[in-house]
Amino acid sequence: MLIEEKRCFGVWPKHDHFKFFEGGSAMRNLRVVVVVLAIVGVSSLASASDFMEDFDSYVTGSSLHGQGGWKGWDNVSMFTAPTSSLHANSVSNSAEIGGSADLVHEFDISGGMWELSAMQYIPDGSTGNSFFLLLNQYNDGGPYDWSVQLNFDMNTGQIVSDFGGGASLPIQWDEWVQLKFVIDLAGNNVDEYYDGTLLSTHQWDDTVNGTFQCIDLYGNYASPIYYDDLRVIQPNHVIPAPGAMLLGSIGVGLVGWLRRHRTL
């Protein structure tokens, strides 16, 4: 809806291949190994993804209402949208938003920095006005509070930031374009990007709730457009990738061996 609405480490074998670990420089060399493992481990850290949706796990053409946390506005099934294979950024499905579609996904996010991105495809020749909305407050039946309202005016060929002072950019037809939103809930502002170009920066929430609670894909009875590969991440939050966890364990074992032999 719109706003209006181990070998581990015993005695090392005496063999030429192990000279790296023998003599007066043995412990220095082993410390080097530990440091290298630590560096590689750190470089293997990966960004934490809090939400990822590519629509590929659902049957093509099926209603998204009740699947993967998606539902129609106010949990009304008539506002659902189908998956489609007509256009897809990643094989094989996308969400088709047109007609009565008013598809929402709820979140329980508060504080910090967040990035939300989505791939969007608008076919050439489309008409009407379709909307991408983010809400800082959403409950079935209300209350609602909107923070982002992007108006894709396919009659004029412009994308308009309704809450960003009417800032606009031309729509790119017949190609997948990234929408990105950098949301600072502590600072209470949001940067809106279209295909890497900054569209607008504006206040996130005039009531300063410090929350992000909903994505709303609203068709507004316009021609169908398509969304794929939606992602919500906290960019300053990292988690160990599997390789980093393994390297970290090896490093910890080496440090323990050195300490037991009083060399660290």
ABEGO torsion letter per residue (X at the ends): XBAAXOABGBBBBBBAAAAAABEAAAAAAAAAAAAAAAAAAAAABBBBBABBBAGAABBBGBBABGBGGBBBBGGBAAABBBBBAABBABOABBBBBBEABBBBBBBBBBEEBBBBBBBBBBBBGBBEBBBBBBBABBBBGOBBBBABBBBBBAAAGBBBBAAAGGBBBBBBBGBBBBBBBBBBAAAGBBBBBBGGBBABBBBABAAGAGBBABBBBBAGGBBBBBBBGBBBBBAABBBBBAAAAAAAAAAAAAAAAAAAAGAX
